[in-house]
Amino acid sequence: MIPADDRLIVALDVPNAVAGLELADRLGDRVSFYKIGLGMLTGGGLALASELKHDRGKRIFLDMKLFDIGATVENAVRGLAQFDLDFLTVHGDPHVVRAAKEGAAGKELKILAVTILTSLDRADLDAAMIRSGAVSDIVTERAERAFLAGADGVIASAQEAAQIRALPSARGKLIVTPGIRPSGSALGDQKRIATPRDAITAGADHIVVGRPIWAAKDPAAAAEAVLRELAQAERA
């Protein structure tokens, strides 16, 4: 069995906590880091996060993508920080990032700022009336503003990781890359994608892999395939 690698975060995009625990059982010691998202919130997501963290020794990324007025974000993060989790996402607007950092004060919880969702492209940004320009440039600018507001890291596709990593403000910061598709995988609902090796080579610290693992006939084998790609990137 290939040992776990913290750079791999497996997204538990399954219906409820019971299904999440079943998947974690199948993956066993191959996976040490899990993402629990908004879709799991009403299916026992926080209870699942607590069990995986405190009973099984896993690291947990709570992907809530919080966005609201500063006081509300601060209070929400303060409550979530009591679970002693590892990563939490908020939208990358500076006022949201600053409020989230206030809410996480005194805790080890890392605040990660969402730049532009990897399921979006330029046409989607046009429909949302987001300013013109290349997606990569907008992502990089949002990342820099989030760093300056105090974010511990950002969520960005591998297509922008190298550009973000080159920012002086990115020194010591995390880049977490979703939209990862191992070689030969279907795109699913993602548009700005990359392989595990490409993401790490571009400067990502962690990759998030969901459907290619949880929807696989053999999730453990699928996880090991990703781990092999990470090892190849390390050797390269």
N, C-alpha and C positions, 0 to 999 in steps of 0.2 A: 504493500500500500504506500502510495506517495504521501509524505507528511504534509500537514496543513501549512499554508502560506498566508500570513495576514494580509497580503496584498489582494487576495481574492475575497470579495464580499459577496455572499450569495443572497439574492433578493428572495424573501419568502412571500412571493406574490400568490399566495394560496388563500382559499376562502376563510379560514378560521385558525384559531390557535391549535386545535387538535390536528389539523392537516399540517400545520407548521412543525409541530413536534414529531409527527410521523416522518416528515422529510428530513428533519435534523437527525433522527434515529438512523435513517438510511444512509445519510452522509457521514455520520460518525465523526471520527477524528480527522477526516480529510479536510473539514471546514472548521475554521475557528472564528469566523466573523460573519454576522448575518445582518441583513437590512430588513426592517419592518416598516412598511409604508402606510399611507393614509387608508388604503383599501382594507387593511387588516384592523383598523382602529375599532370598529364595532364588532369585530369577530374575536375579541380578546387579545388584541395586539399588545397592550401594555403588560398584561399578565404573562404573555408569551415572552416578551422582552425580559421581564424580571426572572422568569424561570431559566431561560437560556443563559442569562448573565450570572445569576447568583447560585443556581443549582448545578449548572453544567460548565461554568467557567468560560463561556463564549463572550466575544466582544459584540457590541450591538450598535448599529447605526439606525436611529429613528428618523425616518424620512417623512417629515410632516410638512415641509415647505411652508412654514408659517408666514402669514402676511396680514398685518392689521396696523392700527395706530400703535405708537411706541409703548404706551402703558399696558395695552392688552398683550402685546408680544412679550414684554418683560415679565408679566405675571404668568403667562403660559409657560415660558421657559423656566421660570423659577419652580413651578410645579413639576415639570418634566425632569428637571435636574435632580430631583429627590430620588429618582430611580437609579442614579449612579451609572448612567449609560455612557457610551463613548462619543458618538457623533449625533448631531441634530441639524437638520436643514431648515433654513429660513430663506425667504426671497432675498436677493442680493441688493435691494435698495438700502442705501446707507443708514437711513433712520431705523429700519428694521434690524439691521446688523448691530447697530449700537445698542438698541433696546435688548436684543437677545443676549449680548455680552453682559449687560447689567444683570439680567435674570440668571445667567450662569455663573455669576461671580462666586468665587470660593469653591467651585466644583471643577472636576477634571473634564467635564463635558466640552467637546470641541464644537464650535459653531461653524457650520459650512454654508456658504452662500450660493444659492442657485443663480446661475448666469442666464442662459437661455436653455430651455428644455431640449434634450437631444431628439425628441420626437417632432421638433419644429424646424422648418426651413424658411427661406426668405419669403416665400409666398404666404406662409402662416403669419410671419411678422407683418407683412403688408396688410393682411386681413385684420390684424389687431392694432393697426395704425402705429406700429413701432417705427421709429425713424429709419430713413433709407441708409444704405450702406451694407457692406459685406457682413454676414453673420459673424465671422471670425473676429472682425474688428469690434463689433458691438459686445461680443462675449468678453474679449480682452479688456475693453474699457470698463465693463461692469465688474469684472474681476478685480481690476486695480482699485476701483472705488470701494469695493467691499473690503479689500485688504486694508485700505487706509482708514476704514471705519472700524477695523478691529477684528475682522473675520479670521478664524484660524485656518480656513481653507475655502476652496470653491468646488462647485460641481460644474464640470464642463466636459464636452466631448473631446476625444483624442485629437480631433482635427484642430483644436485650439490649444491643446496642452503645451506644445512647445512655445507658442507665442506667449502664453501666460507665464510659463516657467522663466522666460527671458526677462520678465519685469523685475526691476530692483525691489519692488514692494512684495514680490512673491518669495523672497528669501525666507526660508524657515516655515513656509506655509504649505498646506496640503492641497493636492489636486486629486480629486476623486472623479473617476470617469465611468459613467453609465453608458448604455448603448453599445455594450461589448457583445460581439458575435464571434465565437470561435470559427475557424475556417470551415466553410461549408454550411453554416447555419442560416436559417431563414431570417429575413429582416424583422418580421413581426411588425410592431407599431413604431419602430425606430427609423430615423432617416439619416442622422449623422452618426455613423457607426465606425467601429474599428475592431481589429482582432486584439486579443490580450497582449500579444507581443508588440504590436504597433503602439498601443496605448502606453505601455511601460517605457518603450524606447522614446516616445515623445515627451516623457516627463511626468506621467501620472504616478502617484504614490499608491493608489488603490484602484482596482477595477470592480465594477458591479455587474454581476452576471445573474440574470433571472431565468427567463423562459428556456434558454438552451440547457439549463440544468433541471429545473423543477418539472418541465414538461417532457423530459427525456424518458425513454423506457427504462433506462438504468441511470438514475441521477448520480450515483456514486462514480460510475465510469465516466459520465460527462464532466463531473468535477475534476477527476483525475486528468482528463484531456486538457482542461484549462490549466491545471497545475503544471503539466508538462510544457505547455506553451510559455508559462511564466519562467520556468527553469531555463528554457531556451533563450528567452530574452535576457536573463541574468548572465548566461554564458556569452551572449553576443556583446 
